[in-house]
Amino acid sequence: RGTVTWELMFTRPRLEIAPERQGQILDRVADLLDAGVLVSTQTQAFSWRDMAEAHRRVETGHTIGKIVLAVD
């Protein structure tokens, strides 16, 4: 039996932010990422087909940053 955990960022429903404002915020975040002011904590990306390997990495307890599963 496994556990699936996820994190949602910049989500509108909980914050009740108007869609137009949400777009402005995401545009600003994109600008900050492009400028290098904000950096992603992603350390490695896996295809969903390699989910078992991604899980092994997380289970080591030595992962720093985010492991990303790409659904392609």
mmCIF file as Biopython writes it, N, C-alpha, C and O atoms, coordinates in Angstrom:
data_model
#
loop_
_atom_site.group_PDB
_atom_site.id
_atom_site.type_symbol
_atom_site.label_atom_id
_atom_site.label_alt_id
_atom_site.label_comp_id
_atom_site.label_asym_id
_atom_site.label_entity_id
_atom_site.label_seq_id
_atom_site.pdbx_PDB_ins_code
_atom_site.Cartn_x
_atom_site.Cartn_y
_atom_site.Cartn_z
_atom_site.occupancy
_atom_site.B_iso_or_equiv
_atom_site.auth_seq_id
_atom_site.auth_asym_id
_atom_site.pdbx_PDB_model_num
ATOM 1   N N  . ARG A ? 1  ? 0.847   -1.174 0.000   1.0 0.0 1  A 1 
ATOM 2   C CA . ARG A ? 1  ? 0.000   0.000  0.000   1.0 0.0 1  A 1 
ATOM 3   C C  . ARG A ? 1  ? 0.886   1.227  0.000   1.0 0.0 1  A 1 
ATOM 4   O O  . ARG A ? 1  ? 1.814   1.323  0.803   1.0 0.0 1  A 1 
ATOM 5   N N  . GLY A ? 2  ? 0.614   2.162  -0.884  1.0 0.0 2  A 1 
ATOM 6   C CA . GLY A ? 2  ? 1.433   3.354  -1.001  1.0 0.0 2  A 1 
ATOM 7   C C  . GLY A ? 2  ? 0.692   4.609  -0.611  1.0 0.0 2  A 1 
ATOM 8   O O  . GLY A ? 2  ? -0.509  4.596  -0.340  1.0 0.0 2  A 1 
ATOM 9   N N  . THR A ? 3  ? 1.428   5.674  -0.592  1.0 0.0 3  A 1 
ATOM 10  C CA . THR A ? 3  ? 0.878   6.979  -0.276  1.0 0.0 3  A 1 
ATOM 11  C C  . THR A ? 3  ? 1.237   7.940  -1.400  1.0 0.0 3  A 1 
ATOM 12  O O  . THR A ? 3  ? 2.369   7.942  -1.883  1.0 0.0 3  A 1 
ATOM 13  N N  . VAL A ? 4  ? 0.302   8.732  -1.804  1.0 0.0 4  A 1 
ATOM 14  C CA . VAL A ? 4  ? 0.566   9.767  -2.796  1.0 0.0 4  A 1 
ATOM 15  C C  . VAL A ? 4  ? 0.432   11.106 -2.100  1.0 0.0 4  A 1 
ATOM 16  O O  . VAL A ? 4  ? -0.582  11.394 -1.465  1.0 0.0 4  A 1 
ATOM 17  N N  . THR A ? 5  ? 1.460   11.913 -2.225  1.0 0.0 5  A 1 
ATOM 18  C CA . THR A ? 5  ? 1.453   13.239 -1.628  1.0 0.0 5  A 1 
ATOM 19  C C  . THR A ? 5  ? 1.721   14.254 -2.728  1.0 0.0 5  A 1 
ATOM 20  O O  . THR A ? 5  ? 2.571   14.026 -3.589  1.0 0.0 5  A 1 
ATOM 21  N N  . TRP A ? 6  ? 1.014   15.358 -2.708  1.0 0.0 6  A 1 
ATOM 22  C CA . TRP A ? 6  ? 1.266   16.408 -3.689  1.0 0.0 6  A 1 
ATOM 23  C C  . TRP A ? 6  ? 1.102   17.757 -3.022  1.0 0.0 6  A 1 
ATOM 24  O O  . TRP A ? 6  ? 0.537   17.892 -1.936  1.0 0.0 6  A 1 
ATOM 25  N N  . GLU A ? 7  ? 1.614   18.731 -3.713  1.0 0.0 7  A 1 
ATOM 26  C CA . GLU A ? 7  ? 1.565   20.096 -3.204  1.0 0.0 7  A 1 
ATOM 27  C C  . GLU A ? 7  ? 1.080   20.986 -4.329  1.0 0.0 7  A 1 
ATOM 28  O O  . GLU A ? 7  ? 1.594   20.916 -5.445  1.0 0.0 7  A 1 
ATOM 29  N N  . LEU A ? 8  ? 0.115   21.807 -4.053  1.0 0.0 8  A 1 
ATOM 30  C CA . LEU A ? 8  ? -0.388  22.750 -5.039  1.0 0.0 8  A 1 
ATOM 31  C C  . LEU A ? 8  ? 0.079   24.142 -4.654  1.0 0.0 8  A 1 
ATOM 32  O O  . LEU A ? 8  ? -0.026  24.553 -3.498  1.0 0.0 8  A 1 
ATOM 33  N N  . MET A ? 9  ? 0.590   24.852 -5.629  1.0 0.0 9  A 1 
ATOM 34  C CA . MET A ? 9  ? 1.065   26.205 -5.359  1.0 0.0 9  A 1 
ATOM 35  C C  . MET A ? 9  ? 0.290   27.183 -6.225  1.0 0.0 9  A 1 
ATOM 36  O O  . MET A ? 9  ? -0.121  26.863 -7.340  1.0 0.0 9  A 1 
ATOM 37  N N  . PHE A ? 10 ? 0.101   28.359 -5.699  1.0 0.0 10 A 1 
ATOM 38  C CA . PHE A ? 10 ? -0.567  29.434 -6.429  1.0 0.0 10 A 1 
ATOM 39  C C  . PHE A ? 10 ? -1.985  29.030 -6.827  1.0 0.0 10 A 1 
ATOM 40  O O  . PHE A ? 10 ? -2.437  29.357 -7.924  1.0 0.0 10 A 1 
ATOM 41  N N  . THR A ? 11 ? -2.678  28.331 -5.956  1.0 0.0 11 A 1 
ATOM 42  C CA . THR A ? 11 ? -4.021  27.874 -6.287  1.0 0.0 11 A 1 
ATOM 43  C C  . THR A ? 11 ? -5.066  28.911 -5.907  1.0 0.0 11 A 1 
ATOM 44  O O  . THR A ? 11 ? -5.045  29.471 -4.811  1.0 0.0 11 A 1 
ATOM 45  N N  . ARG A ? 12 ? -5.963  29.148 -6.821  1.0 0.0 12 A 1 
ATOM 46  C CA . ARG A ? 12 ? -6.993  30.163 -6.650  1.0 0.0 12 A 1 
ATOM 47  C C  . ARG A ? 12 ? -8.097  29.762 -5.679  1.0 0.0 12 A 1 
ATOM 48  O O  . ARG A ? 12 ? -8.491  30.597 -4.865  1.0 0.0 12 A 1 
ATOM 49  N N  . PRO A ? 13 ? -8.620  28.540 -5.713  1.0 0.0 13 A 1 
ATOM 50  C CA . PRO A ? 13 ? -9.801  28.234 -4.892  1.0 0.0 13 A 1 
ATOM 51  C C  . PRO A ? 13 ? -9.644  28.530 -3.404  1.0 0.0 13 A 1 
ATOM 52  O O  . PRO A ? 13 ? -10.561 29.085 -2.798  1.0 0.0 13 A 1 
ATOM 53  N N  . ARG A ? 14 ? -8.533  28.183 -2.808  1.0 0.0 14 A 1 
ATOM 54  C CA . ARG A ? 14 ? -8.371  28.408 -1.374  1.0 0.0 14 A 1 
ATOM 55  C C  . ARG A ? 14 ? -8.155  29.882 -1.053  1.0 0.0 14 A 1 
ATOM 56  O O  . ARG A ? 14 ? -8.548  30.357 0.012   1.0 0.0 14 A 1 
ATOM 57  N N  . LEU A ? 15 ? -7.538  30.590 -1.968  1.0 0.0 15 A 1 
ATOM 58  C CA . LEU A ? 15 ? -7.192  31.984 -1.703  1.0 0.0 15 A 1 
ATOM 59  C C  . LEU A ? 15 ? -8.258  32.958 -2.179  1.0 0.0 15 A 1 
ATOM 60  O O  . LEU A ? 15 ? -8.230  34.135 -1.819  1.0 0.0 15 A 1 
ATOM 61  N N  . GLU A ? 16 ? -9.191  32.478 -2.980  1.0 0.0 16 A 1 
ATOM 62  C CA . GLU A ? 16 ? -10.268 33.307 -3.512  1.0 0.0 16 A 1 
ATOM 63  C C  . GLU A ? 16 ? -9.747  34.558 -4.219  1.0 0.0 16 A 1 
ATOM 64  O O  . GLU A ? 16 ? -10.237 35.666 -4.001  1.0 0.0 16 A 1 
ATOM 65  N N  . ILE A ? 17 ? -8.754  34.352 -5.061  1.0 0.0 17 A 1 
ATOM 66  C CA . ILE A ? 17 ? -8.179  35.451 -5.839  1.0 0.0 17 A 1 
ATOM 67  C C  . ILE A ? 17 ? -8.871  35.488 -7.202  1.0 0.0 17 A 1 
ATOM 68  O O  . ILE A ? 17 ? -9.075  34.446 -7.826  1.0 0.0 17 A 1 
ATOM 69  N N  . ALA A ? 18 ? -9.227  36.673 -7.655  1.0 0.0 18 A 1 
ATOM 70  C CA . ALA A ? 18 ? -9.877  36.833 -8.958  1.0 0.0 18 A 1 
ATOM 71  C C  . ALA A ? 18 ? -8.966  36.288 -10.056 1.0 0.0 18 A 1 
ATOM 72  O O  . ALA A ? 18 ? -7.746  36.432 -9.969  1.0 0.0 18 A 1 
ATOM 73  N N  . PRO A ? 19 ? -9.539  35.664 -11.086 1.0 0.0 19 A 1 
ATOM 74  C CA . PRO A ? 19 ? -8.722  35.085 -12.160 1.0 0.0 19 A 1 
ATOM 75  C C  . PRO A ? 19 ? -7.749  36.076 -12.792 1.0 0.0 19 A 1 
ATOM 76  O O  . PRO A ? 19 ? -6.619  35.710 -13.116 1.0 0.0 19 A 1 
ATOM 77  N N  . GLU A ? 20 ? -8.174  37.326 -12.971 1.0 0.0 20 A 1 
ATOM 78  C CA . GLU A ? 20 ? -7.292  38.330 -13.566 1.0 0.0 20 A 1 
ATOM 79  C C  . GLU A ? 20 ? -6.075  38.569 -12.671 1.0 0.0 20 A 1 
ATOM 80  O O  . GLU A ? 20 ? -4.946  38.669 -13.150 1.0 0.0 20 A 1 
ATOM 81  N N  . ARG A ? 21 ? -6.323  38.656 -11.384 1.0 0.0 21 A 1 
ATOM 82  C CA . ARG A ? 21 ? -5.232  38.876 -10.423 1.0 0.0 21 A 1 
ATOM 83  C C  . ARG A ? 21 ? -4.315  37.655 -10.380 1.0 0.0 21 A 1 
ATOM 84  O O  . ARG A ? 21 ? -3.096  37.792 -10.279 1.0 0.0 21 A 1 
ATOM 85  N N  . GLN A ? 22 ? -4.902  36.466 -10.455 1.0 0.0 22 A 1 
ATOM 86  C CA . GLN A ? 22 ? -4.104  35.235 -10.476 1.0 0.0 22 A 1 
ATOM 87  C C  . GLN A ? 22 ? -3.142  35.260 -11.663 1.0 0.0 22 A 1 
ATOM 88  O O  . GLN A ? 22 ? -1.973  34.899 -11.529 1.0 0.0 22 A 1 
ATOM 89  N N  . GLY A ? 23 ? -3.643  35.689 -12.826 1.0 0.0 23 A 1 
ATOM 90  C CA . GLY A ? 23 ? -2.792  35.794 -14.007 1.0 0.0 23 A 1 
ATOM 91  C C  . GLY A ? 23 ? -1.658  36.780 -13.810 1.0 0.0 23 A 1 
ATOM 92  O O  . GLY A ? 23 ? -0.527  36.519 -14.220 1.0 0.0 23 A 1 
ATOM 93  N N  . GLN A ? 24 ? -1.954  37.919 -13.181 1.0 0.0 24 A 1 
ATOM 94  C CA . GLN A ? 24 ? -0.914  38.913 -12.903 1.0 0.0 24 A 1 
ATOM 95  C C  . GLN A ? 24 ? 0.154   38.343 -11.973 1.0 0.0 24 A 1 
ATOM 96  O O  . GLN A ? 24 ? 1.349   38.556 -12.180 1.0 0.0 24 A 1 
ATOM 97  N N  . ILE A ? 25 ? -0.282  37.626 -10.962 1.0 0.0 25 A 1 
ATOM 98  C CA . ILE A ? 25 ? 0.662   37.030 -10.006 1.0 0.0 25 A 1 
ATOM 99  C C  . ILE A ? 25 ? 1.554   36.012 -10.714 1.0 0.0 25 A 1 
ATOM 100 O O  . ILE A ? 25 ? 2.770   36.009 -10.520 1.0 0.0 25 A 1 
ATOM 101 N N  . LEU A ? 26 ? 0.954   35.152 -11.531 1.0 0.0 26 A 1 
ATOM 102 C CA . LEU A ? 26 ? 1.742   34.140 -12.233 1.0 0.0 26 A 1 
ATOM 103 C C  . LEU A ? 26 ? 2.702   34.767 -13.235 1.0 0.0 26 A 1 
ATOM 104 O O  . LEU A ? 26 ? 3.818   34.277 -13.411 1.0 0.0 26 A 1 
ATOM 105 N N  . ASP A ? 27 ? 2.279   35.856 -13.900 1.0 0.0 27 A 1 
ATOM 106 C CA . ASP A ? 27 ? 3.184   36.574 -14.802 1.0 0.0 27 A 1 
ATOM 107 C C  . ASP A ? 27 ? 4.382   37.121 -14.035 1.0 0.0 27 A 1 
ATOM 108 O O  . ASP A ? 27 ? 5.517   37.041 -14.504 1.0 0.0 27 A 1 
ATOM 109 N N  . ARG A ? 28 ? 4.128   37.671 -12.870 1.0 0.0 28 A 1 
ATOM 110 C CA . ARG A ? 28 ? 5.205   38.227 -12.034 1.0 0.0 28 A 1 
ATOM 111 C C  . ARG A ? 28 ? 6.152   37.123 -11.568 1.0 0.0 28 A 1 
ATOM 112 O O  . ARG A ? 28 ? 7.370   37.296 -11.588 1.0 0.0 28 A 1 
ATOM 113 N N  . VAL A ? 29 ? 5.593   35.996 -11.151 1.0 0.0 29 A 1 
ATOM 114 C CA . VAL A ? 29 ? 6.428   34.864 -10.733 1.0 0.0 29 A 1 
ATOM 115 C C  . VAL A ? 29 ? 7.291   34.392 -11.905 1.0 0.0 29 A 1 
ATOM 116 O O  . VAL A ? 29 ? 8.476   34.110 -11.726 1.0 0.0 29 A 1 
ATOM 117 N N  . ALA A ? 30 ? 6.708   34.306 -13.100 1.0 0.0 30 A 1 
ATOM 118 C CA . ALA A ? 30 ? 7.469   33.897 -14.283 1.0 0.0 30 A 1 
ATOM 119 C C  . ALA A ? 30 ? 8.612   34.869 -14.551 1.0 0.0 30 A 1 
ATOM 120 O O  . ALA A ? 30 ? 9.723   34.445 -14.868 1.0 0.0 30 A 1 
ATOM 121 N N  . ASP A ? 31 ? 8.348   36.174 -14.428 1.0 0.0 31 A 1 
ATOM 122 C CA . ASP A ? 31 ? 9.400   37.182 -14.619 1.0 0.0 31 A 1 
ATOM 123 C C  . ASP A ? 31 ? 10.523  36.997 -13.600 1.0 0.0 31 A 1 
ATOM 124 O O  . ASP A ? 31 ? 11.701  37.083 -13.949 1.0 0.0 31 A 1 
ATOM 125 N N  . LEU A ? 32 ? 10.160  36.743 -12.344 1.0 0.0 32 A 1 
ATOM 126 C CA . LEU A ? 32 ? 11.165  36.550 -11.296 1.0 0.0 32 A 1 
ATOM 127 C C  . LEU A ? 32 ? 11.974  35.277 -11.524 1.0 0.0 32 A 1 
ATOM 128 O O  . LEU A ? 32 ? 13.174  35.251 -11.254 1.0 0.0 32 A 1 
ATOM 129 N N  . LEU A ? 33 ? 11.334  34.231 -12.012 1.0 0.0 33 A 1 
ATOM 130 C CA . LEU A ? 33 ? 12.059  33.002 -12.348 1.0 0.0 33 A 1 
ATOM 131 C C  . LEU A ? 33 ? 13.027  33.250 -13.496 1.0 0.0 33 A 1 
ATOM 132 O O  . LEU A ? 33 ? 14.183  32.830 -13.443 1.0 0.0 33 A 1 
ATOM 133 N N  . ASP A ? 34 ? 12.551  33.935 -14.538 1.0 0.0 34 A 1 
ATOM 134 C CA . ASP A ? 34 ? 13.403  34.238 -15.689 1.0 0.0 34 A 1 
ATOM 135 C C  . ASP A ? 34 ? 14.602  35.091 -15.300 1.0 0.0 34 A 1 
ATOM 136 O O  . ASP A ? 34 ? 15.687  34.933 -15.859 1.0 0.0 34 A 1 
ATOM 137 N N  . ALA A ? 35 ? 14.409  35.996 -14.342 1.0 0.0 35 A 1 
ATOM 138 C CA . ALA A ? 35 ? 15.485  36.891 -13.906 1.0 0.0 35 A 1 
ATOM 139 C C  . ALA A ? 35 ? 16.433  36.217 -12.915 1.0 0.0 35 A 1 
ATOM 140 O O  . ALA A ? 35 ? 17.473  36.780 -12.571 1.0 0.0 35 A 1 
ATOM 141 N N  . GLY A ? 36 ? 16.081  35.019 -12.458 1.0 0.0 36 A 1 
ATOM 142 C CA . GLY A ? 36 ? 16.933  34.328 -11.500 1.0 0.0 36 A 1 
ATOM 143 C C  . GLY A ? 36 ? 16.738  34.773 -10.063 1.0 0.0 36 A 1 
ATOM 144 O O  . GLY A ? 36 ? 17.473  34.342 -9.174  1.0 0.0 36 A 1 
ATOM 145 N N  . VAL A ? 37 ? 15.752  35.632 -9.827  1.0 0.0 37 A 1 
ATOM 146 C CA . VAL A ? 37 ? 15.457  36.088 -8.467  1.0 0.0 37 A 1 
ATOM 147 C C  . VAL A ? 37 ? 14.844  34.942 -7.668  1.0 0.0 37 A 1 
ATOM 148 O O  . VAL A ? 37 ? 15.187  34.735 -6.504  1.0 0.0 37 A 1 
ATOM 149 N N  . LEU A ? 38 ? 13.941  34.202 -8.298  1.0 0.0 38 A 1 
ATOM 150 C CA . LEU A ? 38 ? 13.382  32.988 -7.704  1.0 0.0 38 A 1 
ATOM 151 C C  . LEU A ? 38 ? 14.021  31.795 -8.397  1.0 0.0 38 A 1 
ATOM 152 O O  . LEU A ? 38 ? 14.259  31.824 -9.605  1.0 0.0 38 A 1 
ATOM 153 N N  . VAL A ? 39 ? 14.292  30.759 -7.641  1.0 0.0 39 A 1 
ATOM 154 C CA . VAL A ? 39 ? 14.837  29.539 -8.230  1.0 0.0 39 A 1 
ATOM 155 C C  . VAL A ? 39 ? 13.985  28.347 -7.813  1.0 0.0 39 A 1 
ATOM 156 O O  . VAL A ? 39 ? 13.461  28.290 -6.700  1.0 0.0 39 A 1 
ATOM 157 N N  . SER A ? 40 ? 13.864  27.417 -8.716  1.0 0.0 40 A 1 
ATOM 158 C CA . SER A ? 40 ? 13.098  26.209 -8.442  1.0 0.0 40 A 1 
ATOM 159 C C  . SER A ? 40 ? 13.873  25.312 -7.489  1.0 0.0 40 A 1 
ATOM 160 O O  . SER A ? 40 ? 15.103  25.270 -7.522  1.0 0.0 40 A 1 
ATOM 161 N N  . THR A ? 41 ? 13.152  24.601 -6.648  1.0 0.0 41 A 1 
ATOM 162 C CA . THR A ? 41 ? 13.797  23.628 -5.775  1.0 0.0 41 A 1 
ATOM 163 C C  . THR A ? 41 ? 13.762  22.244 -6.409  1.0 0.0 41 A 1 
ATOM 164 O O  . THR A ? 41 ? 14.055  21.246 -5.750  1.0 0.0 41 A 1 
ATOM 165 N N  . GLN A ? 42 ? 13.402  22.185 -7.689  1.0 0.0 42 A 1 
ATOM 166 C CA . GLN A ? 42 ? 13.404  20.900 -8.392  1.0 0.0 42 A 1 
ATOM 167 C C  . GLN A ? 42 ? 14.835  20.424 -8.525  1.0 0.0 42 A 1 
ATOM 168 O O  . GLN A ? 42 ? 15.698  21.169 -8.989  1.0 0.0 42 A 1 
ATOM 169 N N  . THR A ? 43 ? 15.094  19.200 -8.125  1.0 0.0 43 A 1 
ATOM 170 C CA . THR A ? 43 ? 16.431  18.645 -8.268  1.0 0.0 43 A 1 
ATOM 171 C C  . THR A ? 43 ? 16.492  17.605 -9.368  1.0 0.0 43 A 1 
ATOM 172 O O  . THR A ? 43 ? 17.549  17.394 -9.962  1.0 0.0 43 A 1 
ATOM 173 N N  . GLN A ? 44 ? 15.379  16.955 -9.646  1.0 0.0 44 A 1 
ATOM 174 C CA . GLN A ? 44 ? 15.363  15.952 -10.699 1.0 0.0 44 A 1 
ATOM 175 C C  . GLN A ? 44 ? 13.944  15.732 -11.181 1.0 0.0 44 A 1 
ATOM 176 O O  . GLN A ? 44 ? 12.990  15.797 -10.405 1.0 0.0 44 A 1 
ATOM 177 N N  . ALA A ? 45 ? 13.818  15.470 -12.474 1.0 0.0 45 A 1 
ATOM 178 C CA . ALA A ? 45 ? 12.512  15.173 -13.059 1.0 0.0 45 A 1 
ATOM 179 C C  . ALA A ? 45 ? 12.529  13.753 -13.613 1.0 0.0 45 A 1 
ATOM 180 O O  . ALA A ? 45 ? 13.507  13.324 -14.226 1.0 0.0 45 A 1 
ATOM 181 N N  . PHE A ? 46 ? 11.443  13.037 -13.390 1.0 0.0 46 A 1 
ATOM 182 C CA . PHE A ? 46 ? 11.283  11.680 -13.889 1.0 0.0 46 A 1 
ATOM 183 C C  . PHE A ? 46 ? 10.020  11.613 -14.721 1.0 0.0 46 A 1 
ATOM 184 O O  . PHE A ? 46 ? 9.050   12.325 -14.458 1.0 0.0 46 A 1 
ATOM 185 N N  . SER A ? 47 ? 10.038  10.751 -15.728 1.0 0.0 47 A 1 
ATOM 186 C CA . SER A ? 47 ? 8.804   10.417 -16.422 1.0 0.0 47 A 1 
ATOM 187 C C  . SER A ? 47 ? 7.947   9.613  -15.461 1.0 0.0 47 A 1 
ATOM 188 O O  . SER A ? 47 ? 8.475   8.946  -14.571 1.0 0.0 47 A 1 
ATOM 189 N N  . TRP A ? 48 ? 6.647   9.666  -15.625 1.0 0.0 48 A 1 
ATOM 190 C CA . TRP A ? 48 ? 5.769   8.875  -14.763 1.0 0.0 48 A 1 
ATOM 191 C C  . TRP A ? 48 ? 6.079   7.398  -14.903 1.0 0.0 48 A 1 
ATOM 192 O O  . TRP A ? 48 ? 5.783   6.611  -14.004 1.0 0.0 48 A 1 
ATOM 193 N N  . ARG A ? 49 ? 6.677   7.014  -16.029 1.0 0.0 49 A 1 
ATOM 194 C CA . ARG A ? 49 ? 7.053   5.610  -16.230 1.0 0.0 49 A 1 
ATOM 195 C C  . ARG A ? 49 ? 8.165   5.188  -15.272 1.0 0.0 49 A 1 
ATOM 196 O O  . ARG A ? 49 ? 8.332   4.000  -14.996 1.0 0.0 49 A 1 
ATOM 197 N N  . ASP A ? 50 ? 8.918   6.150  -14.769 1.0 0.0 50 A 1 
ATOM 198 C CA . ASP A ? 50 ? 10.008  5.878  -13.827 1.0 0.0 50 A 1 
ATOM 199 C C  . ASP A ? 50 ? 9.605   6.218  -12.395 1.0 0.0 50 A 1 
ATOM 200 O O  . ASP A ? 50 ? 10.450  6.549  -11.563 1.0 0.0 50 A 1 
ATOM 201 N N  . MET A ? 51 ? 8.320   6.132  -12.123 1.0 0.0 51 A 1 
ATOM 202 C CA . MET A ? 51 ? 7.790   6.486  -10.812 1.0 0.0 51 A 1 
ATOM 203 C C  . MET A ? 51 ? 8.444   5.684  -9.690  1.0 0.0 51 A 1 
ATOM 204 O O  . MET A ? 51 ? 8.690   6.225  -8.613  1.0 0.0 51 A 1 
ATOM 205 N N  . ALA A ? 52 ? 8.728   4.407  -9.924  1.0 0.0 52 A 1 
ATOM 206 C CA . ALA A ? 52 ? 9.335   3.569  -8.882  1.0 0.0 52 A 1 
ATOM 207 C C  . ALA A ? 52 ? 10.711  4.108  -8.499  1.0 0.0 52 A 1 
ATOM 208 O O  . ALA A ? 52 ? 11.050  4.154  -7.317  1.0 0.0 52 A 1 
ATOM 209 N N  . GLU A ? 53 ? 11.501  4.513  -9.483  1.0 0.0 53 A 1 
ATOM 210 C CA . GLU A ? 53 ? 12.826  5.073  -9.184  1.0 0.0 53 A 1 
ATOM 211 C C  . GLU A ? 53 ? 12.698  6.402  -8.446  1.0 0.0 53 A 1 
ATOM 212 O O  . GLU A ? 53 ? 13.450  6.663  -7.508  1.0 0.0 53 A 1 
ATOM 213 N N  . ALA A ? 54 ? 11.762  7.233  -8.859  1.0 0.0 54 A 1 
ATOM 214 C CA . ALA A ? 54 ? 11.540  8.501  -8.161  1.0 0.0 54 A 1 
ATOM 215 C C  . ALA A ? 54 ? 11.166  8.239  -6.709  1.0 0.0 54 A 1 
ATOM 216 O O  . ALA A ? 54 ? 11.644  8.924  -5.804  1.0 0.0 54 A 1 
ATOM 217 N N  . HIS A ? 55 ? 10.321  7.259  -6.492  1.0 0.0 55 A 1 
ATOM 218 C CA . HIS A ? 55 ? 9.905   6.919  -5.130  1.0 0.0 55 A 1 
ATOM 219 C C  . HIS A ? 55 ? 11.096  6.426  -4.310  1.0 0.0 55 A 1 
ATOM 220 O O  . HIS A ? 55 ? 11.238  6.785  -3.141  1.0 0.0 55 A 1 
ATOM 221 N N  . ARG A ? 56 ? 11.946  5.609  -4.916  1.0 0.0 56 A 1 
ATOM 222 C CA . ARG A ? 56 ? 13.148  5.133  -4.199  1.0 0.0 56 A 1 
ATOM 223 C C  . ARG A ? 56 ? 14.011  6.311  -3.760  1.0 0.0 56 A 1 
ATOM 224 O O  . ARG A ? 56 ? 14.535  6.328  -2.646  1.0 0.0 56 A 1 
ATOM 225 N N  . ARG A ? 57 ? 14.155  7.297  -4.647  1.0 0.0 57 A 1 
ATOM 226 C CA . ARG A ? 57 ? 14.966  8.474  -4.301  1.0 0.0 57 A 1 
ATOM 227 C C  . ARG A ? 57 ? 14.385  9.207  -3.103  1.0 0.0 57 A 1 
ATOM 228 O O  . ARG A ? 57 ? 15.115  9.586  -2.187  1.0 0.0 57 A 1 
ATOM 229 N N  . VAL A ? 58 ? 13.084  9.407  -3.109  1.0 0.0 58 A 1 
ATOM 230 C CA . VAL A ? 58 ? 12.431  10.113 -2.000  1.0 0.0 58 A 1 
ATOM 231 C C  . VAL A ? 58 ? 12.572  9.319  -0.709  1.0 0.0 58 A 1 
ATOM 232 O O  . VAL A ? 58 ? 12.830  9.893  0.349   1.0 0.0 58 A 1 
ATOM 233 N N  . GLU A ? 59 ? 12.407  8.008  -0.789  1.0 0.0 59 A 1 
ATOM 234 C CA . GLU A ? 59 ? 12.443  7.157  0.397   1.0 0.0 59 A 1 
ATOM 235 C C  . GLU A ? 59 ? 13.825  7.084  1.045   1.0 0.0 59 A 1 
ATOM 236 O O  . GLU A ? 59 ? 13.934  6.682  2.203   1.0 0.0 59 A 1 
ATOM 237 N N  . THR A ? 60 ? 14.885  7.466  0.323   1.0 0.0 60 A 1 
ATOM 238 C CA . THR A ? 60 ? 16.218  7.443  0.938   1.0 0.0 60 A 1 
ATOM 239 C C  . THR A ? 60 ? 16.320  8.442  2.075   1.0 0.0 60 A 1 
ATOM 240 O O  . THR A ? 60 ? 17.144  8.285  2.976   1.0 0.0 60 A 1 
ATOM 241 N N  . GLY A ? 61 ? 15.477  9.479  2.033   1.0 0.0 61 A 1 
ATOM 242 C CA . GLY A ? 61 ? 15.535  10.507 3.065   1.0 0.0 61 A 1 
ATOM 243 C C  . GLY A ? 61 ? 16.661  11.502 2.856   1.0 0.0 61 A 1 
ATOM 244 O O  . GLY A ? 61 ? 16.890  12.368 3.701   1.0 0.0 61 A 1 
ATOM 245 N N  . HIS A ? 62 ? 17.368  11.388 1.741   1.0 0.0 62 A 1 
ATOM 246 C CA . HIS A ? 62 ? 18.499  12.277 1.468   1.0 0.0 62 A 1 
ATOM 247 C C  . HIS A ? 62 ? 18.218  13.253 0.331   1.0 0.0 62 A 1 
ATOM 248 O O  . HIS A ? 62 ? 19.122  13.947 -0.135  1.0 0.0 62 A 1 
ATOM 249 N N  . THR A ? 63 ? 16.979  13.304 -0.110  1.0 0.0 63 A 1 
ATOM 250 C CA . THR A ? 63 ? 16.626  14.180 -1.219  1.0 0.0 63 A 1 
ATOM 251 C C  . THR A ? 63 ? 16.481  15.613 -0.725  1.0 0.0 63 A 1 
ATOM 252 O O  . THR A ? 63 ? 15.798  15.883 0.263   1.0 0.0 63 A 1 
ATOM 253 N N  . ILE A ? 64 ? 17.131  16.515 -1.427  1.0 0.0 64 A 1 
ATOM 254 C CA . ILE A ? 64 ? 16.986  17.941 -1.139  1.0 0.0 64 A 1 
ATOM 255 C C  . ILE A ? 64 ? 16.288  18.553 -2.343  1.0 0.0 64 A 1 
ATOM 256 O O  . ILE A ? 64 ? 16.706  18.330 -3.479  1.0 0.0 64 A 1 
ATOM 257 N N  . GLY A ? 65 ? 15.245  19.311 -2.114  1.0 0.0 65 A 1 
ATOM 258 C CA . GLY A ? 65 ? 14.504  19.905 -3.216  1.0 0.0 65 A 1 
ATOM 259 C C  . GLY A ? 65 ? 13.340  19.030 -3.622  1.0 0.0 65 A 1 
ATOM 260 O O  . GLY A ? 65 ? 12.907  18.155 -2.872  1.0 0.0 65 A 1 
ATOM 261 N N  . LYS A ? 66 ? 12.847  19.275 -4.800  1.0 0.0 66 A 1 
ATOM 262 C CA . LYS A ? 66 ? 11.645  18.591 -5.277  1.0 0.0 66 A 1 
ATOM 263 C C  . LYS A ? 66 ? 11.994  17.556 -6.339  1.0 0.0 66 A 1 
ATOM 264 O O  . LYS A ? 66 ? 12.833  17.795 -7.207  1.0 0.0 66 A 1 
ATOM 265 N N  . ILE A ? 67 ? 11.346  16.419 -6.256  1.0 0.0 67 A 1 
ATOM 266 C CA . ILE A ? 67 ? 11.390  15.407 -7.304  1.0 0.0 67 A 1 
ATOM 267 C C  . ILE A ? 67 ? 10.094  15.573 -8.093  1.0 0.0 67 A 1 
ATOM 268 O O  . ILE A ? 67 ? 9.005   15.582 -7.518  1.0 0.0 67 A 1 
ATOM 269 N N  . VAL A ? 68 ? 10.217  15.701 -9.396  1.0 0.0 68 A 1 
ATOM 270 C CA . VAL A ? 68 ? 9.066   15.988 -10.246 1.0 0.0 68 A 1 
ATOM 271 C C  . VAL A ? 68 ? 8.737   14.774 -11.101 1.0 0.0 68 A 1 
ATOM 272 O O  . VAL A ? 68 ? 9.624   14.164 -11.698 1.0 0.0 68 A 1 
ATOM 273 N N  . LEU A ? 69 ? 7.453   14.429 -11.155 1.0 0.0 69 A 1 
ATOM 274 C CA . LEU A ? 69 ? 6.978   13.404 -12.078 1.0 0.0 69 A 1 
ATOM 275 C C  . LEU A ? 69 ? 6.301   14.109 -13.243 1.0 0.0 69 A 1 
ATOM 276 O O  . LEU A ? 69 ? 5.350   14.867 -13.053 1.0 0.0 69 A 1 
ATOM 277 N N  . ALA A ? 70 ? 6.794   13.858 -14.440 1.0 0.0 70 A 1 
ATOM 278 C CA . ALA A ? 70 ? 6.219   14.461 -15.636 1.0 0.0 70 A 1 
ATOM 279 C C  . ALA A ? 70 ? 5.253   13.472 -16.266 1.0 0.0 70 A 1 
ATOM 280 O O  . ALA A ? 70 ? 5.622   12.335 -16.563 1.0 0.0 70 A 1 
ATOM 281 N N  . VAL A ? 71 ? 4.033   13.901 -16.467 1.0 0.0 71 A 1 
ATOM 282 C CA . VAL A ? 71 ? 3.035   13.070 -17.126 1.0 0.0 71 A 1 
ATOM 283 C C  . VAL A ? 71 ? 3.071   13.433 -18.599 1.0 0.0 71 A 1 
ATOM 284 O O  . VAL A ? 71 ? 2.636   14.511 -19.003 1.0 0.0 71 A 1 
ATOM 285 N N  . ASP A ? 72 ? 3.599   12.512 -19.391 1.0 0.0 72 A 1 
ATOM 286 C CA . ASP A ? 72 ? 3.746   12.797 -20.822 1.0 0.0 72 A 1 
ATOM 287 C C  . ASP A ? 72 ? 2.934   11.867 -21.673 1.0 0.0 72 A 1 
ATOM 288 O O  . ASP A ? 72 ? 2.950   11.978 -22.899 1.0 0.0 72 A 1 
#
